[in-house]
């Protein structure tokens, strides 16, 4: 769930408050805009899932004639194995150089870079990834005007590296670095969700049937989300069908 919380102090917006223009920028250049009136000394909360639509990667650009405050709370159940939330304050303006000191792709961690180009000109940028375990890696990227881009750092770099970043662009952009860590801790709510999916959504899981095959595929996907490298092993049955074992190994730390 993505939310937006806004506040206009009375001393900055006056007795009537201020009008804020909210632009939702999507990958591929799609854009959606609306206006919100902020009354002075009152908090305003917007549900971005409802405004922008479900299942979308979205960046937010806000502007007004008077100063105001903006934060973006997020609540998530990442890959069905990591429940949590975080909040980010809006940056006052885009920039051409960004430094991000902390990051990792160690087993169980999922790291991303989110890049937003609020300008009307395509941005050409380089991302230097610095790690003590490997030589520096440079990514050359282009970011379309009025658009956003997500970089899967783990998929790009591999597993097992502690990372820092320097991002340099020829056009002003905004940069964030989300990091998710499902861990291997047992969570009752997540376990209940998995049991409900196996028993209710999939149903009967008799060996050699489509139900068992679906259950094995589901379990493999869940284990992969926890940072394991799963393999589905097929075992022949006397009737010519196959039953399945799900074998999972933790990826080695490089």
C-alpha positions as CSV (number, residue, x, y, z in Angstrom):
1,X,0.0,0.0,0.0
2,X,1.4,3.4,-1.0
3,X,0.1,6.5,0.8
4,X,0.9,10.2,0.5
5,X,0.7,12.5,3.6
6,X,0.7,16.3,3.1
7,X,0.8,19.2,5.4
8,X,0.7,23.0,4.8
9,X,1.7,25.1,7.8
10,X,-0.5,28.1,8.4
11,X,2.5,30.5,8.3
12,X,3.5,29.4,4.8
13,X,0.2,28.9,3.1
14,X,-1.9,31.7,4.7
15,X,-5.4,31.4,5.9
16,X,-6.7,29.7,2.7
17,X,-4.0,27.0,2.5
18,X,-2.6,26.1,-0.9
19,X,-3.3,24.0,-4.0
20,X,-0.9,21.1,-4.8
21,X,-0.5,19.6,-8.2
22,X,0.3,15.8,-8.0
23,X,1.8,14.1,-11.0
24,X,2.1,10.3,-11.0
25,X,4.9,9.2,-13.4
26,X,5.0,5.6,-14.6
27,X,7.5,3.6,-16.5
28,X,7.2,4.1,-20.3
29,X,6.2,7.8,-20.0
30,X,2.5,7.5,-19.0
31,X,1.5,10.3,-16.7
32,X,-1.5,11.0,-14.5
33,X,-2.2,14.4,-12.8
34,X,-4.6,15.8,-10.2
35,X,-4.9,18.7,-7.9
36,X,-5.3,18.6,-4.1
37,X,-6.3,21.6,-1.9
38,X,-4.4,21.7,1.5
39,X,-6.2,23.5,4.2
40,X,-3.8,25.2,6.7
41,X,-2.6,23.3,9.7
42,X,-4.4,20.1,8.7
43,X,-2.9,16.8,7.6
44,X,-4.1,15.3,4.3
45,X,-3.8,11.6,3.4
46,X,-4.1,10.2,-0.1
47,X,-4.2,6.5,-1.0
48,X,-2.0,6.2,-4.1
49,X,-3.2,2.6,-4.9
50,X,-6.6,4.0,-5.4
51,X,-5.6,7.1,-7.3
52,X,-3.0,5.5,-9.7
53,X,-4.4,2.0,-9.9
54,X,-3.2,-1.3,-8.4
55,X,-0.1,-3.2,-9.5
56,X,1.9,-0.2,-10.9
57,X,5.4,1.2,-10.2
58,X,4.8,4.9,-9.7
59,X,6.9,8.0,-8.8
60,X,5.3,11.2,-7.5
61,X,6.0,14.8,-8.4
62,X,4.3,17.5,-6.3
63,X,4.4,21.3,-6.7
64,X,2.6,24.3,-5.2
65,X,2.9,28.1,-5.0
66,X,3.4,27.9,-1.2
67,X,5.7,25.7,0.9
68,X,4.3,22.4,2.2
69,X,5.5,19.1,3.5
70,X,5.2,15.7,1.8
71,X,6.0,12.1,3.0
72,X,5.3,8.8,1.4
73,X,4.5,5.9,3.8
74,X,4.6,2.4,2.3
75,X,3.2,-0.8,3.8
76,X,4.1,-4.2,2.2
77,X,4.2,-7.9,2.3
78,X,7.2,-8.4,0.0
79,X,7.1,-11.7,-1.9
80,X,4.8,-13.0,0.8
81,X,7.7,-13.4,3.2
82,X,8.5,-9.9,4.5
83,X,5.9,-7.8,6.2
84,X,6.8,-4.2,7.0
85,X,6.7,-0.6,6.1
86,X,8.8,2.5,5.7
87,X,8.4,6.2,5.1
88,X,10.4,8.6,2.9
89,X,10.3,12.4,2.9
90,X,10.0,14.1,-0.5
91,X,13.2,15.6,-1.8
92,X,12.9,19.3,-2.5
93,X,14.4,19.1,-6.0
94,X,16.0,16.8,-8.5
95,X,19.8,16.7,-8.9
96,X,22.5,15.5,-11.2
97,X,24.7,13.7,-8.7
98,X,23.5,11.2,-6.0
99,X,25.5,9.2,-3.4
100,X,24.0,6.1,-1.6
101,X,26.3,4.7,1.0
102,X,24.5,1.6,2.2
103,X,23.3,-1.5,0.3
104,X,23.8,-5.2,0.0
105,X,22.8,-8.2,-2.1
106,X,23.8,-10.8,0.5
107,X,21.5,-13.9,0.6
108,X,18.0,-12.9,1.7
109,X,18.4,-9.2,0.7
110,X,16.6,-7.7,-2.3
111,X,18.0,-4.4,-3.4
112,X,16.7,-2.0,-6.0
113,X,17.5,1.5,-7.4
114,X,14.5,3.7,-8.3
115,X,15.2,6.5,-10.7
116,X,12.8,9.3,-11.7
117,X,13.2,11.9,-14.4
118,X,10.8,14.8,-13.8
119,X,12.1,16.9,-16.7
120,X,11.1,17.2,-20.3
121,X,14.4,15.9,-21.7
122,X,15.7,12.3,-21.7
123,X,18.4,11.8,-19.1
124,X,21.7,9.9,-19.8
125,X,23.2,8.6,-16.6
126,X,25.9,6.3,-15.1
127,X,25.5,4.3,-12.0
128,X,28.9,3.3,-10.4
129,X,28.5,0.4,-8.0
130,X,31.3,0.2,-5.4
131,X,31.9,-3.0,-3.4
132,X,34.8,-4.3,-1.3
133,X,34.2,-7.8,-2.8
134,X,34.5,-7.0,-6.5
135,X,35.8,-4.4,-8.9
136,X,33.6,-1.3,-9.4
137,X,30.8,-1.9,-11.9
138,X,29.4,0.9,-14.1
139,X,25.9,0.9,-15.6
140,X,25.1,3.2,-18.5
141,X,21.3,4.0,-18.6
142,X,18.9,6.3,-20.3
143,X,15.8,7.5,-18.5
144,X,13.0,8.8,-20.7
145,X,11.5,12.3,-20.0
146,X,8.7,12.4,-17.4
147,X,9.3,8.7,-16.6
148,X,10.8,6.4,-14.0
149,X,12.9,3.2,-14.0
150,X,13.7,0.4,-11.5
151,X,17.0,-1.4,-11.5
152,X,17.2,-4.8,-9.8
153,X,20.6,-4.6,-8.2
154,X,20.8,-8.2,-7.2
155,X,19.8,-9.5,-10.6
156,X,22.4,-7.1,-12.2
157,X,25.3,-7.7,-9.8
158,X,24.7,-11.1,-8.3
159,X,24.4,-12.4,-4.8
160,X,26.8,-11.7,-1.9
161,X,28.0,-8.1,-2.3
162,X,27.9,-5.1,0.0
163,X,27.3,-2.0,-2.2
164,X,27.5,1.8,-2.4
165,X,26.4,3.9,-5.4
166,X,27.3,7.1,-7.2
167,X,24.7,8.2,-9.7
168,X,25.6,10.9,-12.2
169,X,23.1,12.3,-14.8
170,X,23.2,14.9,-17.5
171,X,19.7,16.0,-16.4
172,X,18.3,16.5,-12.9
173,X,16.7,13.2,-11.5
174,X,15.6,11.8,-8.2
175,X,17.1,8.5,-6.8
176,X,16.0,6.1,-4.0
177,X,17.4,2.7,-3.0
178,X,14.7,0.3,-1.6
179,X,16.1,-2.7,0.3
180,X,14.0,-5.7,1.5
181,X,15.2,-8.4,3.9
182,X,12.7,-11.2,4.3
183,X,15.1,-13.0,6.7
184,X,14.5,-16.6,7.8
185,X,12.4,-15.7,10.8
186,X,9.1,-17.5,11.3
187,X,6.0,-15.3,11.0
188,X,2.7,-16.8,12.0
189,X,0.7,-14.5,9.7
190,X,2.7,-15.5,6.6
191,X,2.7,-19.2,7.5
192,X,-1.1,-19.0,7.8
193,X,-1.3,-17.4,4.4
194,X,0.7,-20.2,2.9
195,X,-1.4,-22.9,4.6
196,X,-4.6,-21.2,3.4
197,X,-3.3,-21.0,-0.2
198,X,-2.3,-24.7,-0.2
199,X,-5.4,-26.0,1.5
200,X,-8.1,-23.7,0.1
201,X,-6.8,-22.2,-3.2
202,X,-5.0,-25.3,-4.5
203,X,-7.1,-27.9,-2.5
204,X,-6.4,-31.6,-2.8
205,X,-2.7,-32.4,-3.4
206,X,-2.7,-36.1,-4.0
207,X,0.6,-37.5,-5.4
208,X,0.8,-37.5,-9.1
209,X,-2.1,-35.0,-9.6
210,X,-2.2,-31.4,-10.9
211,X,-2.9,-30.2,-7.4
212,X,0.4,-31.7,-6.1
213,X,2.2,-30.1,-9.1
214,X,0.7,-26.7,-8.3
215,X,1.7,-27.0,-4.6
216,X,5.3,-27.9,-5.5
217,X,5.5,-24.9,-7.8
218,X,4.1,-22.6,-5.2
219,X,6.4,-23.9,-2.5
220,X,9.4,-23.5,-4.8
221,X,8.4,-19.8,-5.5
222,X,8.0,-19.1,-1.7
223,X,11.4,-20.6,-0.9
224,X,13.0,-18.6,-3.7
225,X,11.6,-15.5,-2.1
226,X,13.4,-16.4,1.1
227,X,16.7,-16.4,-0.7
228,X,17.0,-20.2,-1.4
229,X,17.8,-21.8,-4.8
230,X,14.9,-24.4,-5.1
231,X,14.7,-27.4,-7.4
232,X,11.6,-29.5,-8.1
233,X,12.6,-33.2,-8.2
234,X,10.2,-35.5,-10.1
235,X,9.9,-39.1,-8.8
236,X,8.1,-41.7,-11.0
237,X,5.1,-43.5,-9.7
238,X,4.0,-47.0,-10.6
239,X,1.0,-45.7,-12.6
240,X,3.3,-43.6,-14.9
241,X,2.6,-40.3,-13.2
242,X,5.1,-38.3,-11.1
243,X,5.2,-37.1,-7.5
244,X,7.5,-34.2,-6.5
245,X,10.0,-33.2,-3.9
246,X,11.0,-29.6,-3.4
247,X,14.7,-29.3,-2.5
248,X,16.0,-25.9,-1.5
249,X,19.6,-24.8,-0.9
250,X,20.8,-21.4,0.3
251,X,22.9,-19.5,-2.3
252,X,26.5,-19.4,-1.1
253,X,27.9,-16.1,0.1
254,X,30.6,-15.0,-2.3
